[in-house]
């Protein structure tokens, strides 16, 4: 694998991790661009049960805050854990 090829790196990630990574980046980008409010993503049991906002069951795992060093840390740790699980 060429170290400088991000597309090849992306397609080398296992499919479930790739979907999770892509969904996390898209969710964070949507919030950063003010297309979606973070308040519509957090886990709120009352809203899930009473108003049937079922997306909150999933989206709370996809949003890590704005693009920042913390976001990159979460993505790197997740990738390293998946890499250790599937490769070794």
Secondary structure, DSSP 8 states (H G I E B T S, - for coil): --TT-HHHHHHHS-HHHHHHHHHHHHHHHHHHTTSS-GGGTS--HHHHHHH--TTHHHHTTT--SSSSHHHHHHHHHHHHHHHHHHH-
